[in-house]
């Protein structure tokens, strides 16, 4: 029953800032309750409400009074849920005293990540009483890192207005979310022209890469969720990846789309809006063909349509992106034109991919002024909280890269 109720609240939180300190709201004063038994806790992680750990019997937690069969409490950047049957009022005016840190201290712009269930302690010592656990596959914001008398690092976190401590032996520092970049997808037997082009991936390689992501438990994120991560507004899983495609090529609709759809994956398609075709083209693997209006519409159950500019996807005589030679106003007008042209597919065109990865100060300013929230580059690396939202890094997985290479590249062990 409780699980059904929890899932019924999901729509109240998806895509919102429900994570903004519900217990400090004037409308919902905090109430301290004590657990009568070990209690499961739930929270929204990405677009799902999932089990995120436990609170040990006898622990005091600040919760928000609710008319439902559960209480809400602060959990990371969002809201946690706990069944009311596991709690009772704290006797008298007793409340928890956390003397080892400041509950109101701002977060450190860093997370820990869990790859198994980990113990949360009441003090930075494995000899202290456990407060509860955090489940496998979580990113969780850190207040601070500190050392114990053995020089062991501990992560200080906050759950339900309580301070908790996780050993660095149990969890890892968050090294960022990989944003994967693809362009052209072709079968090996038909790839006679683009075989040595680094931006062309074979169907077999792409299928194997997506199968590996599925089998290892990765969640594919939207750019909206990535923005929540960059701006510290959303809880996300540890095993997470963003899949992006630049240009809007027909081959992506023909080959990548059915694979992604089969696996239930989401991806972002950065479209050159001036190259959208009125009608589908007859397939020809020897040329670069672009998706039509109907193909873009048909693939929107997988692809989120975003901008790759309108007329600026060109190079000059020196093979440099023409964007770098344009005035601020010219760039701004193109960005705005692209957003308007793509509005027929998506009223929320908020993200930009710079053509050929080329950008300068004028382009960054124009992207912001045109109404984009973030922009991606071709600079190699992962995306981390607090990064400049208009200079986000990405990763290329080449057709010749083994699955072991891919695993190392997107692993949290690699920065």
Order of alpha helices (4+ residues) and beta strands (2+ residues): alpha-alpha-beta-beta-beta-beta-beta-beta-beta-beta-beta-beta-beta-beta-beta-beta-beta-beta-beta-beta-alpha-beta-alpha-beta-alpha-beta-alpha-beta-alpha-beta-alpha-beta-beta-alpha
